[in-house]
Amino acid sequence: MFGKRSPGSAPNATAPPPAPKAPANSGGDNAATPPKKTAPANRSAAPSRPAMAMGKIEQFNALKMRLHRKLIDKLDLSRMVGEEDVLRQQVKELVTQLADEENTLLNYNERQRLVSEVLDETFGLGPLEVLLTDPAISDILVNGPKQVYVEKGGKLTLTEIQFRDNAHLMHVIDKIVSGVGRRCDETCPLVDARLKDGSRVNAVIPPLAIDGASMSIRRFGADPLTWDDYVNFKSCTPEIRDFLQACVEGHLNIIVVGGTGSGKTTLLNNLSSFIPETERIVTIEDAAELQLRQPHVVRLETRPANIEGKGKIAIRDLLINSLRMRPDRIVVGECRGPETLDMLQAMNTGHDGSLTTLHANSTRDCVSRVETMVMMAGFDLPVRAIRQQFASAVNVIISAQRLTGGPRKIVSITEVTGMEGEIVTMQDIFQFEQVGIDEKGRAMGQFVATGIRPSFLERIKACGANIDPALFNRQVLMKDDALE
């Protein structure tokens, strides 16, 4: 299981450095004291952790650090092997024994919290563990060591979770990024990474983050959203779901657009679930998030430059290389730069059925964004040539938005029909029409078919899709509960 440390051996994991004593009225590691802020009324306490008097917090943290160091001295963590649950139970018994030796004046709840937090520091991400076990939390936002927000049900709430100091927060960030072979230090103060469950992590550290390290975690639940969830949450209708399935199976090239937090990656993941299992899929991402269930998937991930500034592998490099990997489908997590040109060329050169996302506020803005990103490739292409490439390559644009109050919906499905003069022509097939706000402050509306039949209908029918042409007649497909 685990063994005693031999003299002079260095442990594989080190305890966080001790917190320096802060001067009176100190507001941070290197910042002047800000005006005192009043905590919001909806401040949320961390679940399953007993509250402690403020006077005990420093003593409690110091005790936790002593126990953690004693644990490191007692064990050779590099020799710990076996199931994590078994190891955690055995280490828990040792931590409990060490706590007894301290002879502290803690009540039962405080002792349980002490043991739990020492285990979280050893096996997990310290104070964040209690948040990561809550499936209702979709985002964790760390603004320095003393301020942690969570998003629950579309609402941001300040929690009671805190780190000891900036060094403690930096230790947790380093633990996350080193697990995926990346680093975050003064030479590379920005980093994208992921947790074991696929949750996306972004971290910014000083000197770029003025008030201490900042980290955002976009959660991906153990049970990802499915199309049934989309329909149950009224984010789309069964008819729209069946139509999108026909588009994917019919090898149409699709772009998903939307703003930050609109659900683009989740939607892309669900669109990819319609790809037949007989096809070879290559996915390309900055930080691997897609969770494809097909058996024949090759997952590629970018790599940042090393400490000497060499060895960087960008999405564009992976995309060019993927064309030599005999893919039936290419799925790019997000186009945000010069790789957009290569994506359009791939769509135009026999890789039909490719999927990607990009940031844009609407389907019409998508064209302008693509033009801008293609120009970033360094080629002096005329705008008309770029638009012709776009109109020839892209068949469908799906716009996802996060509406007032937090609901995420597919707000439009648009066909790219071609060009008229200098303009890329489009037509909306399905739309979500917002009609107001309900008593809970959430946007409400209805999904409608616009009455326009897509020009590619015969193409997807030839691929086996069973689509009733009457679906495209002008009609209301679904209303939100507040309108029924």
N, C-alpha and C positions, 0 to 999 in steps of 0.2 A: 504494500500500500504506500506508505510514506515512511521515511527513515529519519534518523537524527542527522543533523548537519555535522559533517566532519570539520575539525578545526581548520580555519583558513579557507574553507570553501565559500564561494560567493553564491548567494541565493539567486534564483532565476528572476524572482519578482522582488521589488524593493518597496518598502513602505514609503508613503508620501513624505516629503520633507516636513519638519515641524513648522507649525505656524508661528511667525514672528509676533512678538507682543506689539499690538497696535497702540500708538499714542492716544491720549484722550481725545475724543471727538474726531477720530480718524474716519474719513469717508471712503477709503479704498487703499490700494497698494501705492499708487503714485498720483492720486487725484486729490484736488482740494475738496474740502467738505461741502457737499451739495446741500441745498435747502432741504430741510426734513420734509419727506413726503408722507402724506396720510394714506394708509393702506386702504384699498377699495373695500366696499362692503361685502363684495363677493369673493373675498380672499378664501382660498380653499386649503384646508389642512390636508396633509398627506394621509391617505388611508392606512389604517392598521398600525399607526405609530402614535403612542401616547404622548400627550403634550407635556412639556417640561417648563419649569420656571426659568425665566431668562437668566437668573443668577447662577443656575446650574450648567448652562450650556458650555461655557469655557472649561469648567471642570470635567464635564462629560466628554468633550472632544479630546482633552488631554488624556483622559483615561482610555479612550478608544485608541488613541495613537500608541500608548504604552502597550496595550494588549496586542495590537497589530505587530509591533516590533518584537514582543516576546514570542508571538506566533512564528514570525519569520526566523527568529533565533532557534526556536524549538524544532522546526521542520526544515527538511531539504525539499523545497517546492519543486525542484527540477526532477525529483524522483517520484513525484506523485502521479500515479497511473491508475486507471480504472474509471468506472462510471462516476460522473460528476455528482449525482445524487448521493451515492455511497460515500464519496470523499467528503462531500459537504456535511453529512451527518457525523462522520468521524472527526472532522475538524471542529464541528460545533461542540462536540463533547470536550475537546481539548480547550476551546475558548472558554467554555463554561467553567472548567477546572481553573484556568488562569484567572478568570474573574473572581472565583472564590478565594484565590490566594491574595488578591488585592484587598479583600476585606473592606469593600466600599459600602457606604451607607445608602444603597439604592433599594427602592422597593421592587416588587416582582416585575411590574410592567417595565420599569426602567432597565432592569437587568436583561429582560427579554429583548428590549430595543437595542441595548448595548451589544449583545451577542449577534443579533441580526445584522447590525450595521458593520460589525467587524467581518462577518461572513460576506456581506455585500462588497466590502473593500477588497477582500481576498479573491472572490470568485467572479464578481460582477463589476458594475460601474458606480459603486458607492451610493451616494444619495439618490441617483437616478433610478436605481433598481425598483423602488416602490412605485415609481411612475410607469416604468416599462411593463409592470405586471398588470396594469389597468387597461383592459382592451378598449375602453370607451375613449381613451385619450388618442387623438389623431396627430397632434404636434406637441413637441416639447421645445421651449424657447428659453435658452439660458443667456441672460444679459448680465454677465459678470457673476462673481461667486455668491452674491447675496440676493439675486432676483431670478426666479424661475417661474415662467408662465407655462400653462398648458392650454390646449384647445380641446374642448369637450362639447359635442353637439353644436359645433359652429361658433362657440363663444370662448373668448380668451379669459382666463382666470389666473390671478396671481396665487401661487401656492406658498406653503410654509417651508418648502425645501430650500436648504442653503448649503453651500460648500464652506469649509473652514476659512479658506482664503483663495487667492488666485492660483497659488502653487498647487493646491488640492484640485482645483478645476483643471489646471494644465495636466496634472497627472492622469485624470480621467480621459481627457482628450487624447493624450499620447497613447493610452491603453487602447482606445478605439482605433486610431489611425495605424498604429503599428501592427494591429491584427490583420490589416489588408495590405501590408507592405508599403505603407506611405509614412511620411513624417510631417510634423508641424513644429517649426522652430523659427528663429528670427530670419533665417534665409528663405524660408517657405512659410510665411504666416497665414496663407490661405490653403485650405485643404477640403476636398470632398472625399467621403468615405462611406462605409455602410456597416450596419450591425449584422449579427449572425442571421437575424430573421429577414434581412433585406431592407430594413429601414434605412432611409437616406440621411446622411449626416453631413453638415457643413460647419466648419469651424474657422473663426478668425481670431487671431491672438495679437497681443501687443507687439510692436508699436502701432499696428493698424487699428486695433480695438483699443480705444483710449481708456475706457473705464474697466478694463479687465477682459479676459478672454470671453468670446461670445460663441455660442453653439446653437444650432437648430437641428432638430431631429424630426423628420417626416416619417411617421409610423406606418408600417404595413402590417396589418393584423395577421395572426396565425391562420385565420380563415379569410383569405382575400375576398373582396366583393365579387359577386358573380352577376350574370345577367338577370337571374331571378331577383337579386337584391336591387338592381337598377329598376326593375318593374315594380317591386314592392314599395320602394322609396319614391316612386313616380318620377324618377330621373329620366325615364324614357317609356315608351309603350311597347307592348308585345309586337305590334306591327312594325315599329321602327327596328326593334331587335332582329326580327326575321329578315327585314330588308337589308340591314347591315351584314347579316350572315350571308345573304345571297351575293352582296358586293365582294366580300372577302373570298368566298368560294369561287366567284367569277373572275378572280385575278384582276380586280380593279386596283389602281394605285390610289392610296388614301392618305391624306394628311389630317391630323387632329390638331386643332388650334385652340388656344385659350390663354388666360392669364395664369399667374402664379396661384397654386392651390385650387385650380378649377377642376382637377381630376383628369388631366391629360394622360398621365402615365397609367393610371388605373384603367381608363378607357382603352388605351393602346393594348394593355395586357389582355383585356377581355376580347378585343377585336382579334388578337392573335389566337385566341382559343378556337376560332372558327377555321383556322388553317388545317387542312387534312393531315392526318398522322403519317401519310405516305410521302410527304414532302420534306426536303432538307431546308432547315431554317438557320440563318446566321443572324444573331443579334449583336448590335454594337452600341455600347453605352459608355458614358463617362464614369458612372458608378453603377454597377450591375443591380438593377431593380426588377426587371421583368422576370416573371415566374411562369414560363411556358411549360405546359404539361405534355407536349408532344415528345416522342422518344428520340427524334433525330434533330437535335438542336446543338449548334455551336455558339457558345457565348464568348464574346470578345469585350475587353474592357481597356480603356485608355490607360496610359502610364505617364505620370509627371516626370519632369527632368530630375536627374540626380543632383547631389550637392554641388557638382561641377558644372551644372547647367546642360548636361548632355543626356541622351537616351530618351527624350520625350517622344511618346507615341500618341498622336492626336486621332480624333475620330476620322479625319480625312484619310490618314494613313491606313487605318483598319478598313475603311470603306473601299479604298482602292484594292487592298489586298483581298477583301472578301469576294471581289469579282472573279478571282482565280480559284475560288474554293467550291465551284459548281453549286451555288445556292439556288434553290427554287424560290425562296423568299428572302428578302433582306429587310430586317426590322431595325431601324435606328431609333434609339431612345429619344433623342432630341437633336434637331439641326439648329445650330446657333452661330455658324460661321461659314468659312469657305467650303466645308464639306457639302453644303447645299447644292453646289454646282455638280459635284460628283453623284449626289443622290438623284438629281434630275436626269443626268446622263444614264445612270443605271436603270431608271424607270423607262427611259427611251430606247434602251438597247437590249431588250429581251428579258428583263427581270420584272415582269408584270406581277402585280399583287404585293408590291413593296409597301411598307407602312412606316410612318414617322410622325413626330410631333414638332411643333414650333410655337413660340410665343407670338400671339397676335390677338387683338381684341375682337376681330370679326373676320369673316371669310374674305371680305374685300381687302382688309388690311393685310391678309396673308400674302397677297400678290406683292404688295410694296415691301414687306419683310423679306420675301424671297429675292426680290431684285437687289435689295441692299446687301444681303448675305452673299449672293453670287458675286457682286462687285468686290467683296472682301477677298475673293480668291486671287486677285491680282491681275485678272485678264480684262482688257479694255473692250468688253463686249457692249454693243449697242443695246439700249433698253428693249427695243423691239425684238431682238434676237433672244433675250432672256425671257420675254413674255411668250414668245413662240415655243421655246423649250418647255416653259411651265404649262401652257395650254395643251401641249402635246403629251406631256408626261402625266399630269395629275388628272384623275377622273372625278374624285369625290373629296370634298372638304367637310369635316365635321367640326362644329364649333361647340365647345363645352365651356360653361361659365358657372361661377359661384355667385349666386344671386343674393339679394338683400336678406339678411337673417341667417345665411349659411347654407341653404340647399344648393346642391350641385346638380345641374341638369344639362342634357344635350339640347342646346337652344336652336340649332339649325343644322340641316344636312343639305349641302349645296353641290350641284353638278357643275363641273367646268365644261362648257360646251364648245369652246374654241376662241377665235378672235374675230373682231370686226374692226378693221382699220388698225389702230394702235391699242385698242382696249381688249382685255381678256373678258369674255362674256361668261356669265354664270346664271344659274337659275336655282332658286330654293325649292326643294322637294318637300321637306317637312320643316316645321318651325314650332317653337314654343312662344306663345303670345302671353306676356305678363299683363295682367289686368289690375293689379293692386297689391296691397299688403294685408295679411290677415291679422287677427288680434294678437298673435305672438310675435309680430314684427317680421314675419317671413314672407318672401315673395310668393304670390299665387297666380296661377294662370292656367292655360290649356295648350295641349299639343294639337296641331292641325296639319292636315295635308293641304298643300297650297293649290292643288288642282292641276299641277304640271307633271306630265309623265316624263321620266328620264329617257334620254335618247339611247342609253346603253341597255334598256330593258331587254331587248332581244338577245344581246350578248350574254347577259347573266342567265337568261332562260336556256340558252344553248349549253350552258354549263350545268344544267340540271335544276336550276332554281324554279320553285313553284310559286310565282308571284301573281296574285290576282290583279289585273289592270285596274279594277274598281277601287283598289286601295288608294290610288292617286287622285281620285275625285275629291273636290273641295269638301272637307268634312272635319269635324272635331273628333279626334281619336281618344283623348283622355283629358279629364279635368281634375284639378287638385281638389282635395276633400272639402276645402272651404267654399268651393263654388258649386258643389253638388247638393 
